[in-house]
Amino acid sequence: MFNPILVQIIVVTLYASLCFLAALKLRRNDVADVAWGIGFIILALAAQFSAASISIRGIMVTALVTIWGARLSLHIGLRNRGKAEDSRYRKWREEWGSNAAVRAYFQIFLLQGFLIIVILAPVTHVLAHASSDLTWLDAVGLAVWLAGFVFEAIGDFQLTRFRKDPGNRGRIMTSGLWKYTRHPNYFGEVTLWWGVWLIACSTPGGWKTVCGPATITALIMFLSGIPLLERNYEGNIQFQLYKRRTSAFFPLPPKHWGAGKE
């Protein structure tokens, strides 16, 4: 069969290009946010169809990626519907000036596509190493994935409901899962990818695909996730008080994180 990585590179280049053209037509680069989850589904399926055979484990990880990617893209699409372009992308467009289109293609769409390939490494490995014999690691990995998925979905649901209430305009979400971590959705997303990696560890050499969960963890904790989002709240007194008592990532009781220092 075809080399799954080569197939993914070809597919992701085409997919990124189509998303870029859609962004040009709509004049909003936050199309990339909706395309993120869908991209994982497309590349997982590309790897599945290029694999030499189909296994129970392969079907399982492909299904997990599909469920996660579909929910995430639907959530972001509904959230962005009827709203102006995300401020992050608008700021980049202004900073890039006359080079905005070229830089958007390479620094947003193509970069995102190749990051998906890296993060998806455990799934690609599983699909390339067919085996129908499930192990205890598969069960543990599935449990970790489920915990992360539920955590992310509930966090998103709670925030969406909070924002829909006109009485919460200008306020910071500090209840529900958001009481224990400032980013329960990010924590859930990182957790579920470590679950996928554990499933990959059931196959020979699967542990080497640790680059996948490590990449999404680094992106969210240190690069484009938490730091970029929280930069929008600099100078917001309410958020600074919330930040002082609430863990940035790992769910912890508020009192264990600067309790009583408001």
Backbone hydrogen bonds, N-H to C=O, Kabsch-Sander energy under -0.5 kcal/mol:
donor,donor_aa,acceptor,acceptor_aa,energy
7,V,3,N,-2.3
8,Q,4,P,-2.4
9,I,5,I,-2.3
10,I,6,L,-2.1
11,V,7,V,-2.7
12,V,8,Q,-3.1
13,T,9,I,-1.8
14,L,10,I,-1.9
15,Y,11,V,-2.7
16,A,12,V,-2.9
17,S,13,T,-1.9
18,L,14,L,-2.2
19,C,15,Y,-2.4
20,F,16,A,-2.2
21,L,17,S,-2.2
22,A,18,L,-2.1
23,A,19,C,-2.1
24,L,20,F,-2.2
25,K,21,L,-2.1
26,L,22,A,-2.3
27,R,23,A,-1.4
28,R,23,A,-1.6
31,V,28,R,-0.9
32,A,29,N,-2.0
33,D,30,D,-1.0
34,V,30,D,-0.9
35,A,31,V,-2.2
36,W,32,A,-1.1
37,G,33,D,-0.6
38,I,34,V,-0.9
39,G,35,A,-2.5
40,F,36,W,-1.2
41,I,37,G,-1.4
42,I,38,I,-2.5
43,L,39,G,-2.3
44,A,40,F,-2.3
45,L,41,I,-2.4
46,A,42,I,-2.1
47,A,43,L,-2.1
48,Q,44,A,-2.2
49,F,45,L,-2.7
50,S,46,A,-1.2
51,A,47,A,-0.6
51,A,48,Q,-0.8
57,R,131,S,-0.7
59,I,55,S,-2.4
60,M,56,I,-2.2
61,V,57,R,-2.5
62,T,58,G,-2.0
63,A,59,I,-2.2
64,L,60,M,-2.3
65,V,61,V,-2.2
66,T,62,T,-2.2
67,I,63,A,-2.6
68,W,64,L,-2.3
69,G,65,V,-3.1
70,A,66,T,-2.4
71,R,67,I,-2.0
72,L,68,W,-2.4
73,S,69,G,-2.4
74,L,70,A,-2.2
75,H,71,R,-2.5
76,I,72,L,-2.6
77,G,73,S,-2.5
78,L,74,L,-2.5
79,R,75,H,-2.1
80,N,76,I,-2.3
81,R,77,G,-1.1
83,K,80,N,-2.2
90,R,86,D,-2.1
91,K,87,S,-2.3
92,W,88,R,-1.8
93,R,89,Y,-2.3
94,E,90,R,-1.9
95,E,91,K,-2.3
96,W,92,W,-2.6
97,G,93,R,-1.0
99,N,96,W,-2.1
100,A,97,G,-1.7
103,R,99,N,-2.7
104,A,100,A,-2.2
105,Y,101,A,-2.0
106,F,102,V,-2.0
107,Q,103,R,-3.2
108,I,104,A,-1.5
109,F,104,A,-2.0
110,L,105,Y,-2.9
111,L,106,F,-1.0
112,Q,108,I,-1.8
113,G,109,F,-2.1
114,F,110,L,-2.2
115,L,111,L,-2.0
116,I,112,Q,-1.9
117,I,113,G,-1.4
118,V,114,F,-1.7
119,I,115,L,-2.7
120,L,116,I,-2.2
121,A,118,V,-1.6
123,V,120,L,-0.6
124,T,120,L,-2.5
125,H,121,A,-2.5
126,V,122,P,-2.1
127,L,123,V,-2.4
128,A,124,T,-1.3
129,H,125,H,-0.9
129,H,126,V,-0.9
134,L,132,S,-1.0
138,D,135,T,-0.6
139,A,135,T,-1.2
140,V,136,W,-2.3
141,G,137,L,-3.0
142,L,138,D,-2.5
143,A,139,A,-2.2
144,V,140,V,-2.5
145,W,141,G,-2.7
146,L,142,L,-2.6
147,A,143,A,-2.3
148,G,144,V,-2.4
149,F,145,W,-2.9
150,V,146,L,-2.6
151,F,147,A,-2.1
152,E,148,G,-2.5
153,A,149,F,-2.7
154,I,150,V,-2.7
155,G,151,F,-2.2
156,D,152,E,-2.4
157,F,153,A,-2.4
158,Q,154,I,-2.8
159,L,155,G,-2.0
160,T,156,D,-2.5
161,R,157,F,-2.4
162,F,158,Q,-2.0
163,R,159,L,-2.4
164,K,160,T,-1.4
165,D,161,R,-0.7
165,D,162,F,-0.8
168,N,165,D,-2.3
169,R,166,P,-1.4
171,R,168,N,-2.6
178,W,175,S,-1.5
179,K,176,G,-1.5
180,Y,177,L,-1.5
181,T,177,L,-1.3
182,R,247,S,-2.8
187,F,183,H,-2.3
188,G,184,P,-2.4
189,E,185,N,-2.1
190,V,186,Y,-2.4
191,T,187,F,-2.4
192,L,188,G,-2.3
193,W,189,E,-1.4
194,W,190,V,-1.5
195,G,191,T,-1.7
196,V,192,L,-1.8
197,W,193,W,-1.8
198,L,194,W,-1.9
199,I,195,G,-1.7
200,A,196,V,-2.0
201,C,197,W,-1.7
202,S,199,I,-1.6
203,T,200,A,-2.1
206,G,203,T,-2.2
208,K,205,G,-1.5
209,T,206,G,-1.8
210,V,207,W,-1.2
211,C,208,K,-0.7
212,G,209,T,-2.3
214,A,210,V,-2.2
215,T,211,C,-1.8
216,I,212,G,-1.8
217,T,213,P,-2.1
218,A,214,A,-2.3
219,L,215,T,-2.6
220,I,216,I,-2.2
221,M,217,T,-2.6
222,F,218,A,-2.3
223,L,218,A,-0.9
223,L,219,L,-1.0
224,S,219,L,-0.5
225,G,219,L,-2.0
226,I,220,I,-3.3
228,L,223,L,-0.6
229,L,225,G,-2.2
230,E,226,I,-2.8
231,R,227,P,-1.1
232,N,229,L,-1.3
233,Y,230,E,-1.4
234,E,231,R,-1.2
236,N,233,Y,-2.3
237,I,235,G,-0.9
240,Q,236,N,-2.3
241,L,237,I,-2.1
242,Y,238,Q,-1.9
243,K,239,F,-3.2
244,R,240,Q,-1.7
245,R,241,L,-1.1
246,T,242,Y,-1.2
247,S,180,Y,-0.5
252,L,180,Y,-2.2
256,H,253,P,-1.9
257,W,254,P,-2.0
259,A,255,K,-0.8
261,K,258,G,-1.2
